[in-house]
Structure formats: C-alpha cells, structure tokens
Amino acid sequence: MPRDGSSCIRAVVRVRPLLPSEISRGEEACCEVKDATNLLIRSAEAGKWRQYTFDACLPSDRTQKQVFQESGVINLLDAAIDGYAGT
C-alpha cells in the first residue's frame, strides 16, 4: 500500500510545451492549465474553450522530476518495490 495510506486512483494531466518545429510553423497550443485541477481545451468550433477537471493539472513549465513528484508516480513506484501491484 502507498506510504501515505491512500489507494485511490488519481487522474493527472500534463501539458507539454510546443516543439520548436510546431512553433516555427506558427502553431498555437490548444490547451492551457487554468489552475491546479482544471484544464481548458480549445474546441474546433469558433475557438470556444471547454473546461475539464482532474485531480491535478501540470503546466508545460514543469520538469520531469516535478511531474514525478506532483503526480504521485514516486509513491506508485515505492509501493511496487514494496510488492504491491501498480498501474
């Protein structure tokens, strides 16, 4: 079992930064992190934005280490090493 005593499923989304090739083509991001739990995604119709809620939303400025820490992956790996199933 995870060290913090929880065993619930968490939905975490990470927004990646645009690639240099995408920037050079003039492409724009289609999603943005509104706050710690809400993500905005631009729909195809007239640039309207739709909001989705997750347990955590990680913006594109997060490092890989921060993503592992904030998403709970480290706890999942620790539990797997202790012999618990983790997916």
C-alpha positions in Angstrom: 0.0 0.0 0.0 1.3 3.5 -0.6 3.1 5.1 2.3 0.5 7.9 2.7 -2.2 5.2 3.3 -4.2 6.1 0.2 -5.0 3.6 -2.5 -7.3 5.7 -4.8 -6.9 6.3 -8.5 -5.8 9.8 -9.5 -6.3 11.4 -12.9 -3.4 13.7 -13.7 -2.8 15.5 -16.9 0.4 17.1 -18.1 0.6 19.7 -20.9 3.7 19.5 -22.9 5.4 22.6 -24.4 5.2 23.1 -28.2 8.1 21.6 -30.1 10.4 24.0 -32.0 9.0 22.7 -35.3 5.5 23.4 -34.2 6.4 27.0 -33.2 8.2 27.6 -36.5 5.0 26.6 -38.3 3.1 29.1 -36.3 1.0 26.6 -34.4 -0.6 27.5 -31.1 -1.3 25.5 -28.0 -4.8 24.0 -28.0 -4.9 23.7 -24.2 -3.9 25.5 -21.1 -3.8 24.8 -17.4 -6.4 27.1 -15.7 -5.4 26.1 -12.2 -4.2 23.1 -10.2 -7.2 21.0 -11.2 -8.7 22.5 -14.3 -7.6 22.3 -17.9 -9.0 24.4 -20.8 -9.1 22.8 -24.3 -10.0 24.9 -27.3 -12.6 23.3 -29.4 -12.7 23.4 -33.2 -15.9 25.4 -33.3 -15.3 29.2 -33.2 -12.4 29.0 -30.7 -14.6 28.1 -27.8 -12.9 26.7 -24.7 -14.1 23.6 -22.8 -13.1 23.0 -19.2 -12.1 19.6 -17.8 -11.4 18.8 -14.2 -8.7 16.4 -13.0 -7.1 15.5 -9.7 -4.0 17.5 -10.8 -3.1 19.6 -13.9 0.6 20.1 -14.6 1.5 23.0 -16.9 4.3 22.8 -19.6 6.9 24.5 -17.4 7.2 21.6 -15.0 10.4 19.5 -15.1 10.3 15.7 -15.4 11.3 15.5 -11.7 8.4 17.8 -10.7 6.0 15.8 -12.7 7.0 12.6 -11.0 6.7 14.2 -7.6 3.4 16.1 -8.1 1.6 13.2 -10.0 2.3 10.6 -7.3 4.4 8.4 -9.6 7.1 8.2 -6.9 4.6 6.8 -4.4 3.4 4.3 -7.0 7.0 3.1 -7.7 7.7 2.8 -4.0 4.6 0.7 -3.5 5.5 -1.5 -6.4 9.0 -2.0 -4.9 7.3 -3.0 -1.6 5.4 -5.7 -3.5 2.1 -4.1 -4.3 0.5 -4.0 -7.7 0.7 -0.7 -9.5 -0.6 0.5 -12.8 
